[in-house]
């Protein structure tokens, strides 16, 4: 479960990010110009934003799976 900050709460800086809070990086594919692009958005902005292709301005886009990495303090077996 994701712990989302509530009104009045603070987000503490992470040693793994260069900004105050890590933002998800979303990957998209445009069906009009056939180009891939990525955008860094908050989860709330992603849910309510009407994303447009930065190359052609089309809204005929599809979100694609994006690779990610996780840094932990424990070694995995």
C-alpha positions, 0 to 999 in steps of 0.5 A: 500500500502506498503512503500518500501524504495528507494535508498538513503532513510533510515529505522527508527528503530521501537519500536516493533522490536529488529532489524533495520527493521522488516523482513517477516517470511515465512512458507514453506512445503516441499513435499519431506520430508513432513516437515514445515520450516520457513525463515526470508527474505526481500521481494526482496529476497523472490521474486528472491530466489530459496528457498530450504528445510533446511532438505533435500535440495529439491526445491519442496516446497510450501509457506503456510499461516503464522500467524502474529500479529500487535501492534497498539497504538489505541484500536480496538472496 
